[in-house]
Amino acid sequence: MYCFPDIQPPSLVNVTIGLSKGILKLTFSETIKSHEDFIVLNKMHISNVKQNKDIPLTGASYTSQFTELTIQMTELQRVTAIK
């Protein structure tokens, strides 16, 4: 079997946020690489306005499975997102 390399990287197709538990779920168009070299939370943030970096995700944790990335926000990040 031969696996063809990607021509385009996976694209983000859906995002949901559950503020009651501080869960951020990102769904991509295809399987993503889940190694810590590829998912760098200290370069991610959430915001209501494009180009703002209101809540950095530094210190959050994540799990990844196939096309989904689930981020568990810290309590401070969760509370800040509710405001």
VENRA-V591022 format. One record per residue. N is the residue number from 1. RES is the residue in one letter. OMEGA is omega as a letter, one per 30 degrees, with the letter a starting at -180 (NA if undefined). D_LAST is the distance of its C-alpha to the last C-alpha in whole Angstrom. Layout:
# VENRA-V591022
n=N res=RES omega=OMEGA d_last=D_LAST
n=N res=RES omega=OMEGA d_last=D_LAST
This chain:
# VENRA-V591022
n=1 res=M omega=l d_last=51
n=2 res=Y omega=l d_last=50
n=3 res=C omega=l d_last=46
n=4 res=F omega=l d_last=45
n=5 res=P omega=l d_last=43
n=6 res=D omega=l d_last=40
n=7 res=I omega=l d_last=40
n=8 res=Q omega=l d_last=37
n=9 res=P omega=l d_last=34
n=10 res=P omega=l d_last=32
n=11 res=S omega=l d_last=29
n=12 res=L omega=a d_last=25
n=13 res=V omega=l d_last=26
n=14 res=N omega=l d_last=23
n=15 res=V omega=l d_last=19
n=16 res=T omega=l d_last=17
n=17 res=I omega=l d_last=14
n=18 res=G omega=a d_last=14
n=19 res=L omega=l d_last=11
n=20 res=S omega=l d_last=13
n=21 res=K omega=l d_last=15
n=22 res=G omega=a d_last=13
n=23 res=I omega=l d_last=16
n=24 res=L omega=a d_last=16
n=25 res=K omega=l d_last=20
n=26 res=L omega=l d_last=22
n=27 res=T omega=a d_last=25
n=28 res=F omega=a d_last=28
n=29 res=S omega=l d_last=31
n=30 res=E omega=a d_last=33
n=31 res=T omega=l d_last=33
n=32 res=I omega=l d_last=31
n=33 res=K omega=a d_last=33
n=34 res=S omega=l d_last=31
n=35 res=H omega=a d_last=32
n=36 res=E omega=l d_last=30
n=37 res=D omega=a d_last=32
n=38 res=F omega=l d_last=30
n=39 res=I omega=a d_last=27
n=40 res=V omega=a d_last=25
n=41 res=L omega=a d_last=21
n=42 res=N omega=l d_last=21
n=43 res=K omega=a d_last=22
n=44 res=M omega=l d_last=19
n=45 res=H omega=l d_last=16
n=46 res=I omega=a d_last=13
n=47 res=S omega=l d_last=12
n=48 res=N omega=a d_last=12
n=49 res=V omega=l d_last=14
n=50 res=K omega=l d_last=18
n=51 res=Q omega=l d_last=19
n=52 res=N omega=l d_last=16
n=53 res=K omega=a d_last=15
n=54 res=D omega=a d_last=11
n=55 res=I omega=l d_last=11
n=56 res=P omega=a d_last=15
n=57 res=L omega=l d_last=16
n=58 res=T omega=l d_last=19
n=59 res=G omega=l d_last=19
n=60 res=A omega=l d_last=18
n=61 res=S omega=a d_last=21
n=62 res=Y omega=l d_last=23
n=63 res=T omega=a d_last=26
n=64 res=S omega=l d_last=28
n=65 res=Q omega=l d_last=30
n=66 res=F omega=a d_last=32
n=67 res=T omega=a d_last=30
n=68 res=E omega=l d_last=27
n=69 res=L omega=l d_last=24
n=70 res=T omega=a d_last=22
n=71 res=I omega=l d_last=19
n=72 res=Q omega=a d_last=18
n=73 res=M omega=l d_last=15
n=74 res=T omega=l d_last=15
n=75 res=E omega=l d_last=13
n=76 res=L omega=l d_last=11
n=77 res=Q omega=a d_last=10
n=78 res=R omega=a d_last=9
n=79 res=V omega=l d_last=7
n=80 res=T omega=l d_last=5
n=81 res=A omega=l d_last=6
n=82 res=I omega=a d_last=4
n=83 res=K omega=NA d_last=0
